[in-house]
Amino acid sequence: MQGRHEKIIYENDRGQRVEIAYSFPYFLQQLLGADGTDADITKVKGVGQDGSTVTNVNLADRELRVLASIKGDTKEEIAKHRAKLLQVFNPKVKGWLQYEYGDTKRRIRCQVEKAPVFSKQNRSFKYQDFLIDLLCPNPFWQDEFETSKEIITWIGGMTFPLKLPTAFATKGPKIINIRNDGDVEAPVKIEFHGPATNPKIENNGEFIKVNRTILQDDVLTITTEFGNKRVEINGENAFNWIDLDSVFWQLQPGDNVIEYTSDDEVEDATVKVIYKNRYLGV
């Protein structure tokens, strides 16, 4: 076991957490389901066709099983460790599971499907095996931290020692490349920091446009995640501002050419594109 680095950290939405690794009191035996995602394949077969035609592929929910052991010197200590597991892995509270394997760290959103089930080992009361079943409706593992890329339309320039300090700004690049190093598309959160008149941000031919003027202190946030699409101005709903031809695009695997435009080219707006890579397994 020396030098082996593998552990899971589970934290529920109440902020309660537990670490299960190659150390006690919670010793990790195995995490099942971290790879090998099942796919639901839709097929059609034409008259006289050899084989079939695949029309759609959807990934199934990811099911994880944690196999581990508790160690304690007294029955009271064992009972304390059991109580903590039951508290943290509460089926009524969702959470995040982080899996570390070597230098790789990935996270996934989970729902406890079966709370900890304990099995006493015959050799001693000091050891107890347990298992926990988790359901992940979104089957993709994600990066531990978000990645943020900025488009700054005007950049402060040189300052000259005149009677009054004078600064000359220069145009910033409005086209950037964002590389998605994950296995699948990655939804984004886009933040427009005003001022901006009818801002539009495009990715490889698909665009999101806002038919509205964003003022100096305004922050418009657009989220493109499936099932969680949102448009908010300073925290308030602004979905009706979106141009009807807009597409809530996501970052494709590989390179993505992102371009920002607006109806007033001299406004000093800032745009942030925030995302996490998604992976099929660890």
N, C-alpha and C positions, 0 to 999 in steps of 0.2 A: 503493500500500500504506500510505501514511501515515495514522495514526489508526485503522487497521483492527485491531480487537481480536477475535481468534479463536484459540483454542489448545486443545490437549488435554494432559492430564497423566495418565500411566498409572503406577500403583504396584502391584506384585505383592505377594503375601502374605509375601514375604521382606523387604519394606521397600525393595526396589530400585525406582527411579523414573526416568522420563525425561519431558522436556517437549518438545513439538513445537508450534511457533508460527510467527509470521511473522518469524522470525529464525534465524540459523544457530548451531550446526551442523546442527540438525534443522528444516528449513523445511516447514511444513504447506502442502500443495497443496489437499487436499480430504478431508473426512470424509463418507463415504456411509453412509446408513442411519439417520441420527440422527432422522429423522421417517418418516412413512408406514408405520405398523405394519400388517403383514398379519393378516387375521382368518380363522380357520377357522370356517365357518358350517355348522351342522347343520340340515338341513331335512327335513320330511316332506311327502308329497303324498297327499291323500285321493282316494278314487275320485270322479271327476267334478269335482274341485276345479280351479279356474282358478289357475294359479300354484302356490305352495307355502306352507308355514308354517314360519317359522324357530323352532326349538326351543332352540337354544343358540349362543352365540358365544364362541369362545376366541381369544385373541391368540397368534400364532405366535412362535417365538423371534425375537429381533432379531439381525440380522447387520450388523456394522459393518465397513467397509473404510477403512483409513487410507492415503492417498496422500501421500507426502512425499519430500523430498530431503535428502541429506547434502552438506555442503561442507567441504573441508579443504584446507590448503595443500600437504600432502605425502601420498604414498601411505601412509606410516605413520600419519598422522593420520586418514585415511579408514578405515584398517583398525581403528583404535582406536574410532572412532564405530560402525562396523559391529558390533564385538564387544560394545559396550555394549547395542545394540539386541537382539542375539541373546540376551544374558544376561537382560535385563529382560522381553522378550516370550517367555518360556519356556512352551511348551505344557503342561509338567508342573506349572506353578504358576499358580493363578488370581489375579485381581487386580481392581482398580477403575479405571475410566476416568472422568476428570472432563473435561467439555466446557464451555468458556467461550465465550459468544457475546455480545458487548457486556457488559451488566451481569448477564446470566443465567449461573448456574453450576449444572450438574446432574451427577449421578454415576450410574454403572450398573455392575453386577457383570458381569465378563467372563471368558471362557475363550478363550485363544489357539487359534484353529482352524488358522491357517497362520502359522508364524513368518516374520519378515521375509524378503522375496524382493528381491534387489538387481538393478538393471539399470544398467549403465554408460551414461552419455551419451557420444555420439561426440565432442563438441567438446573435452572435457578430462577428465583423470583426476580433477580436483578436485571434480567433481559426480557423484553417484550417486542415481538415483531408487530408491525402495523402496515396497513395499506390505505391509500387515499385515491379515489377516482375523481378526476377533473374533466370537465367538458369545456372545450374552447370553440364557441360558435364561429369565430373568425379563426381559420386554421393557420394563419401566417404568424411566424415569429418575426419580431421587430428588433431594430437596433435598440440599444440601451438608452441612447440619448438622441434628441432631435438634431437634424442638420438644418442650418439656416443660410440662405444665400440672399444677397441684397443687390438691388438695382438702384443706384443713386444718380438721379438725373443731372444734378449740378454739384460740382465739387469745389470747395473753397480754394482760391488760388493764392498768388503771392500778395503780400502786404507791403506797401511802399511807405517809407517814412516821410509823408507829407505833413502839413500842419494838422490834419485830421487823419487818423489811420484809414487807409483805403485798401480794400481787398477786391481782387478781380476773380470771379468764379469761372470755371470752365465746365463745358458739357461733359457729363459722365456717360459711359457706355450704356446704351439701352438694350443691348443684346448680350446675354450671358449663356454659358453652357452649364447645365446641371447634369451630372452623371448619376444615374440610379444603378448602384452596384448590387441591388437585390435580384431575386429570381422572378418577380412579378411586378405589375404596376403598383405604384405608390401614390396614395392620395396626398393632397397638399393642403396646407393652410396658407392663404395669401393675405398679407397685411398691406393695405395702401395707407401711407401716411401723407396727408394733404400738405399743400394744395394740389388738386388735380381736377381737370375738367373732362368728364366722360372718359375715364381711364380704361384702357384695354390691355390685357396681358395674354399673349399668344404662345402656344407650344406646338410646334410642328404642324401648323395649319388649323389647329383648334383654338378658339379664343373665348375668353370671358370678358364681357364689357359691361360697364356700369354707366347708365344714362343719368348721370347726376354730377354736380360739382361738389367735390369734397373740400372742405375748408381747411385752413392752416392747422388747426388743432384737432381735426377729425382723424379717426382711425377706422377704416373700413376693413372688415375681416370676412374672407370667403373660405369656406371649408368644402372640399370636394369628396369627402369620404362617403361611400355607398351607405345609405341608411342614416346618414348624419349630415346631409348637405345643409349648409347654413350661410346666410348673408346678414351681417350685423354692422351697424354704424354706431360706434361708441357703446357697444353692448346691446343696442336695440335692434329689433328685426327690421331688415331693409331688403327683403327678398324681391319686392316689387321694383327695385331699382335696376335689376338685371335685364340686359337686352335679351329679347326673346330668341335670338339666334345663338346665344351663348351655349357653350358645352363645358360642363364641369369636368375638365380634363384631369388626367393623372399622369404622373411621370412614367414613361415607358422604360423598361430595362435598357441600359446603355445611355447614350447621349441624348439630351433634350435641349433644343435651342429655344430659349425663352426670350421673348421680345416685349418690351413695354412701350406703349404709345398713348398719347392723349390729344385732345383738341387744342391744347395750349402748350407749345413746345418749350416755353421759358419757365414754366412752373418748376420749383425745386422739390418735387415729390420724391418719396422713397418707397420702394416696394420690397417686401420680404417674402421669400418663398420658403416655407418650413415643411419638413417632411422626415419620415423615417423609412429606411429601406425595409423591404419585407422578404422573408425567406421561406422556402418550403420545408426546411428542417434544420436541425443542428447536428 
